[in-house]
């Protein structure tokens, strides 16, 4: 099971740090992803981190502003989001499989607005 948290309302240019708690599987064996879904739009993959944390990749839309990280000892995934923009407004999810259906209630809402 995966549960994201840490979302909220933030002004443009602000920062948030999202967390994702993993349970029920061997977290450290899997690459992990962050996915987001904006209102009225389909899911958007935004970042992946390798199982050991060495390799990280980002969508162009967030590159240079967001940083993915993980703590395998704590079964936790993180997303540091800086220089937030209104277009970043979405529900954010963590996922092992970036193509798996997003489950309502497991994401966290991020709203960027003045």
C-alpha positions, -999 to +999 in steps of 0.1 A: +000+000+000+011+035-007-001+067+009+010+102-001+009+132+023+022+167+027+001+185+002-017+218+008-023+253-004+008+273-013+015+306-031+032+307-065+070+305-059+065+286-027+077+251-017+062+219-004+077+185+005+055+155-002+060+121+015+048+087+006+046+059+031+050+024+016+039-009+032+031-045+022+060-050-001+098-049-001+101-012-008+139-011-014+136-035-044+115-013-065+119+018-086+094+044-074+075+071-092+055+103-086+025+108-107+001+137-107-034+144-120-047+179-125-084+186-126-100+174-158-068+159-171-052+125-173-023+113-152+011+129-157+043+110-148+067+135-132+096+116-117+112+082-110+140+071-087+158+038-089+156+012-061+188+022-045+183+059-051+212+064-075+193+073-106+166+099-109+147+112-138+122+140-142+095+152-167+106+184-185+077+202-167+093+198-133+130+194-141+151+218-120+123+226-096+114+192-081+137+166-064+128+130-057+144+111-029+139+080-008+148+064+025+147+026+022+153+021+059+120+039+066+101+028+035+095+064+025+095+083-008+098+121-010+092+149-035+107+183-027+088+208-048+103+243-052+093+273-073+057+261-075+035+273-102-003+273-106+000+246-133+014+223-106-020+222-090-030+185-089-034+155-068+000+138-064+004+101-061+033+077-055+034+045-075+056+014-082+040+011-116+036+044-134+008+029-156-013+014-127-046+030-120-045+058-094-065+050-063-087+078-049-077+086-013-041+076-018-030+109-033-024+143-017-038+176-031-014+204-040-030+237-048-008+266-060-027+298-059-024+334-046 
